[in-house]
Amino acid sequence: MRSHRLATSLAAALVTATLASIGCSKDIPTQETLTPSSPSGADANAGTWRMIVLSGPTQIDVPAPAPASSEAYQAELAAIKTAQATITDTQRQAIDYWAGGGVLRWNQVMRELVARYNLPPAPRDNGTYVFPDANNPFADPAFPFANPPYSARAYSYVSVAQFEALKVAWYYKFLYNRPSPSQLDSGVQALLPASGVPSYPSEDAVLSGVSTEMLRLLFPAAVEEITRKAAEQREAALLGGRATASDIAAGLALGRAVAAVLVARAGTDGMGAAAGTPAQWQALADAAAARGEIPWLSLESPPRPPMLPNFGKVRAWMMTPTDVVNERPAPPPSTSSAQRTQELAEVKQVV
């Protein structure tokens, strides 16, 4: 028994030390190992898939690339070969890292950010709480408080933005049909898994551009490390022989343009009012009492405000407000009902 307690204490200490080292680091941890990802198909028709926010792929214009036979493009190929001849160990590690898949890697980055910023604001000495300020993300408390509703919104915004941007990219990829550098020039090494899709615009640059712009909005205090991560992805695409400088430039511009549309939507989706006001919180409690119910009360001292009570009014992606209401579960049993009394008695008996 004593050895079990000792092992438990040691394990807890190791976990605490690990979390402390992660929390103090300025870099996003990359602890998850992913094997190189090769798509099973080119998805040539992905540019025709249904859009969620955009009106269609041509809403964002991507100009035609220079011909592969042009002097400018040949110079880009030569630049890749020169760069590949002097790849450092750090650059090679980055290539291997991004070979695991851009979407998966950005999801991993997001999970790290959500975990880092899931810190409830502490009360002030006078017993009040101050909400995190998006305009001052480095203040105390830090912005955001990545609670479950906020995190769900963050994941959805980044995922939808990536999905929209990649559909647009695929439309132009197969419109212009420029092969990847390693396919056009045998002197360019293919250090990333072959995707089997045209290289213009670069999907890696699209993901770096759209993900960075969305995460700037959602986690502004982490903008420096997010920007470094995105630059690393674009460099890996070039050094890996998957994209030239012009492929990357077009992809980056496309990703940023799609993000601008999503950022504009984020400003009108109702999230800014999700926290509510003290008057609204009191109105919710008063309405519950008027129905003969026991209103929710914070058991913390000092009492903590409710968590985003207006989040249910935030604009959905595909559902109308009526759809949202219709899909909600039925109300719980009344706090004054016999069913509720019986359920409470069961809980007390178990505890």
Secondary structure as GFF3:
##gff-version 3
##sequence-region A 1 351
A	DSSP	alpha_helix	2	24	.	.	.	ID=ss1
A	DSSP	three_ten_helix	46	48	.	.	.	ID=ss2
A	DSSP	three_ten_helix	57	59	.	.	.	ID=ss3
A	DSSP	alpha_helix	71	84	.	.	.	ID=ss4
A	DSSP	alpha_helix	89	98	.	.	.	ID=ss5
A	DSSP	alpha_helix	102	116	.	.	.	ID=ss6
A	DSSP	alpha_helix	148	176	.	.	.	ID=ss7
A	DSSP	alpha_helix	181	184	.	.	.	ID=ss8
A	DSSP	alpha_helix	203	218	.	.	.	ID=ss9
A	DSSP	three_ten_helix	220	222	.	.	.	ID=ss10
A	DSSP	alpha_helix	223	239	.	.	.	ID=ss11
A	DSSP	alpha_helix	245	266	.	.	.	ID=ss12
A	DSSP	three_ten_helix	271	273	.	.	.	ID=ss13
A	DSSP	alpha_helix	278	290	.	.	.	ID=ss14
A	DSSP	three_ten_helix	311	313	.	.	.	ID=ss15
A	DSSP	alpha_helix	321	327	.	.	.	ID=ss16
A	DSSP	alpha_helix	338	350	.	.	.	ID=ss17
###
